[in-house]
Amino acid sequence: MVILGVVFLSFDGLLIRLAHADGWTVVFWRGFLMFCVLGALCSLGGNRLETVRRCPGASLASALLLGLISTLFVLAVMNTSVANVVIILSSAPLFAALLSRLLLGETVALRTLVAIAVCMLGMGLVFMGEGAQGRLAGNLYALAAAAAIGGNLTLLRRHPSIDRVAVIAGGGLLSAAIALPMASPLTLGGQSYGVLALMGLVQMPLATVLINSATRYLPSTEVALFYLVETALGTLWVWWMLGETPTVSTLAGGTVVIAVLMLHALTGLHLEKRRLRLQGVAGWDRRQQESPPERACQRG
């Protein structure tokens, strides 16, 4: 699930480029079509809407963050290279760690603090490389989107009962509402509408549902590791198909960020598996103590 979801997600930047539309129009159609598909899916099951009623404030906050993320992502792609966007967005788990500390009081591991410091150096290369002044707005949009993703991850961790499909649908509707006053949704050509339909009706709904469903079967650390594949593929598609070549500074900074995040995720996964293994051994020992050997029962 997570591999398929990440592969679908990696085409996002390419499809935005191929839409040949202004950013606000892309945001409108992308959000509105996602709402139509996922909203219809929600209407098929009453339980989904019931979970929203149980956590109305948290669900609304998550939908607002998702709408903001979608808007900022499109604006970032329209104002800087796709490579810059996906590299900066890959820092979202680190924002989640910091926000978990600030909002939930969770301890931030030393390895996470080190990873944050090194990733800041890598992103500094992205921000200060060739042509950085002309791309500053797009880079800042991407950084704000990464912070919003981290905030949403923290919120979902705090409220695990939130229905993911419902809030994604709500986020799509909110992003469409934000974009509508600035958009020109009825002035595009046939090819643009075809690309936007592919993005809003197929690519993004499949990607989001598959990735969110995968968290039921995989640890969040392992899912985060697969997001690094999207960083590489998202850059590759526009490089290969549109000739959008990343700058040397972007490649250098991206290499630093991806290497650090991969090492951080692998270390976290190893520690999590070790913790679960020790818990299993402790549970087995406890059961042994609670159940005396059969021969002792016989002597009794």
Order of alpha helices (4+ residues) and beta strands (2+ residues): alpha-alpha-alpha-alpha-alpha-alpha-alpha-alpha-alpha-alpha-alpha-alpha-alpha-alpha-alpha
